[in-house]
Amino acid sequence: MRNLIYRLFSLLPIHKLMNWLIRQDKIAACFKYTTTNNVVFYEDAIISNQQLDKSKITIDSGSHISGTLLVFGYGGKIEIGKNCYVGDHSRIWSGENIVIGDNVLISHGVNIMDNNGHEIDHELRAEGYIKSFEQGTKFLAGRVSTAPVIIHNNVWIGFNSIILKGVTINEGAIIAAGSVVTKDVPAFVVVGGNPAVAIKQLK
């Protein structure tokens, strides 16, 4: 390893070497709080595991992650199957449970949320917001509404789409770019729009 570093110092300008080392450190950090099996993280990938429990974010073999995976301190779990892709600037945020099957393609800029993000009650929301900045207090279980998201095998989610809490997307479905999915999607159907509606039945 030392010889490799010496060679890099001799071949690269110092700023390029430092940038390379920073990228490698960011990628290595992704493995710290995930349970993985032959997974590729890209330099844009971010893992935010507020529970500090590796079992709360599991990713199976052959998957490539370039977006953000987050589980909240009050709860949440993310399970990603085999040969999946999570594009850059996509966010998968869990306060309960998000299950993604095998061969699922999630394009760039996609948001998948199994929670409301904040409390519905305005006083609780203000209190939580202020405490999170002043004291670093995490959101509390039961105050933020959650419902699991399930995405079955062979689904394709187009760029800039939003998948909201409580939704199941069945096998082989396609979510058109820019869609907002608020209800379950049948198998092998293309949906699109805001809110997303069925556009086409696939073979």
C-alpha positions in Angstrom: 0.0 0.0 0.0 2.8 2.4 0.9 4.5 1.8 -2.5 1.2 2.5 -4.3 0.9 5.9 -2.4 4.5 6.8 -3.3 3.8 6.0 -7.0 0.7 8.1 -6.9 2.6 11.0 -5.4 5.1 10.8 -8.2 2.5 10.5 -11.0 -0.2 13.0 -9.9 -0.2 16.7 -9.0 -0.8 17.0 -5.2 -4.3 18.5 -5.6 -5.4 15.6 -7.8 -4.0 13.1 -5.4 -5.8 14.8 -2.4 -9.1 14.8 -4.3 -8.6 11.1 -5.1 -7.9 10.3 -1.4 -11.0 12.3 -0.3 -13.1 10.3 -2.8 -11.8 7.0 -1.6 -12.5 8.1 2.0 -16.1 9.0 1.2 -16.7 5.7 -0.5 -15.1 3.8 2.4 -17.5 5.6 4.8 -20.5 4.2 3.0 -19.5 0.7 4.1 -19.3 1.6 7.8 -23.0 1.7 8.5 -24.4 -0.7 5.9 -24.6 -4.5 5.5 -23.4 -5.2 2.0 -22.5 -8.0 -0.3 -20.4 -7.1 -3.4 -21.9 -3.6 -3.7 -20.4 -0.6 -5.6 -20.7 2.8 -4.0 -19.9 5.9 -6.1 -18.3 9.1 -4.8 -21.7 10.9 -4.8 -23.2 8.2 -2.5 -24.2 9.2 1.0 -25.1 6.8 3.8 -26.8 8.5 6.8 -27.6 5.8 9.4 -28.8 7.7 12.4 -29.4 4.5 14.3 -25.7 3.5 13.8 -26.9 -0.1 13.3 -25.6 -1.8 10.1 -28.6 -4.1 9.9 -30.9 -1.2 9.2 -29.4 -0.6 5.7 -28.8 -3.8 3.8 -27.8 -4.0 0.1 -27.4 -7.3 -1.9 -24.9 -8.2 -4.5 -24.4 -6.5 -7.8 -26.1 -3.3 -6.7 -24.7 0.2 -7.5 -25.4 3.2 -5.3 -24.8 6.8 -6.2 -27.6 8.5 -4.2 -28.4 9.0 -0.5 -29.8 6.3 1.8 -31.0 7.6 5.2 -32.7 5.9 8.2 -33.9 8.2 10.9 -33.0 7.8 14.6 -36.6 7.1 15.6 -36.9 4.2 13.3 -36.5 3.0 9.7 -35.0 0.3 7.6 -33.9 0.1 4.0 -33.5 -3.2 2.2 -32.2 -3.2 -1.4 -32.0 -6.4 -3.5 -29.6 -7.7 -6.1 -28.5 -5.9 -9.2 -30.2 -2.6 -8.4 -29.1 0.9 -9.3 -29.8 4.1 -7.3 -28.9 7.1 -9.4 -27.1 10.3 -8.3 -29.1 12.9 -6.3 -31.7 10.3 -5.5 -32.9 10.1 -1.9 -34.3 7.1 -0.1 -35.3 8.2 3.4 -36.9 5.7 5.8 -38.7 6.2 9.2 -40.4 2.8 9.0 -39.4 0.3 6.2 -38.5 0.6 2.5 -38.1 -2.7 0.7 -36.7 -2.7 -2.9 -36.5 -6.0 -4.8 -34.1 -7.3 -7.4 -33.2 -5.6 -10.7 -34.8 -2.3 -9.8 -33.5 0.8 -11.7 -33.9 4.1 -9.8 -32.9 7.0 -12.0 -31.3 10.3 -10.9 -33.2 12.8 -8.8 -35.8 10.3 -7.4 -37.2 10.7 -3.9 -38.6 7.7 -2.0 -40.1 8.5 1.4 -42.0 6.2 3.8 -42.7 9.1 6.1 -44.1 12.7 6.2 -40.7 14.1 7.1 -42.2 16.4 9.8 -45.1 16.4 12.3 -48.5 17.4 11.0 -49.4 19.4 14.1 -47.9 22.9 13.7 -46.8 23.3 17.3 -45.1 19.9 17.4 -43.5 20.7 14.0 -42.1 24.0 15.2 -40.9 22.4 18.4 -39.1 19.6 16.6 -37.6 21.9 14.0 -36.2 24.3 16.6 -34.8 21.5 18.8 -33.2 19.8 15.8 -31.1 22.9 15.1 -30.5 24.1 18.7 -29.9 20.7 20.4 -29.5 18.2 17.6 -32.5 16.4 18.9 -33.8 13.7 16.6 -37.5 13.4 15.5 -39.5 11.2 17.9 -41.2 8.0 17.0 -45.0 8.3 16.7 -44.9 12.0 16.0 -44.1 11.7 12.3 -46.5 9.7 10.2 -45.0 6.6 8.5 -46.1 3.7 6.3 -43.9 1.2 4.5 -42.9 1.4 0.8 -42.5 -1.8 -1.2 -41.0 -1.9 -4.7 -41.0 -5.3 -6.3 -38.6 -6.9 -8.8 -37.8 -5.4 -12.2 -39.3 -2.0 -11.6 -37.9 1.1 -13.4 -38.4 4.5 -11.8 -37.8 7.5 -14.1 -35.8 10.6 -13.1 -37.2 13.2 -10.7 -40.1 10.9 -9.7 -41.5 10.9 -6.1 -42.7 7.8 -4.3 -44.7 8.6 -1.2 -45.4 6.6 2.0 -47.6 3.5 2.0 -47.1 2.8 -1.7 -46.5 -0.7 -3.2 -45.1 -0.8 -6.8 -45.6 -4.3 -8.2 -43.3 -6.3 -10.5 -42.2 -4.9 -13.8 -44.0 -1.5 -13.5 -42.5 1.6 -15.0 -42.8 5.0 -13.3 -42.5 7.8 -16.0 -40.1 10.6 -15.4 -41.4 13.4 -13.0 -44.3 11.3 -11.6 -45.7 11.6 -8.1 -46.9 8.2 -6.9 -49.4 8.3 -4.2 -51.2 5.0 -4.7 -50.3 1.3 -5.4 -49.1 0.5 -8.9 -50.2 -2.8 -10.6 -47.6 -5.1 -12.1 -46.4 -4.4 -15.7 -48.1 -1.1 -16.0 -46.7 2.3 -17.0 -47.9 5.2 -14.8 -47.2 8.9 -15.0 -48.3 12.3 -13.9 -49.1 14.1 -10.7 -50.7 12.2 -9.2 -49.6 9.2 -11.2 -52.2 7.3 -13.2 -52.0 4.3 -15.5 -50.9 5.1 -19.0 -50.2 1.8 -20.6 -50.3 -2.0 -19.9 -47.1 -3.8 -20.6 -46.8 -7.3 -22.0 
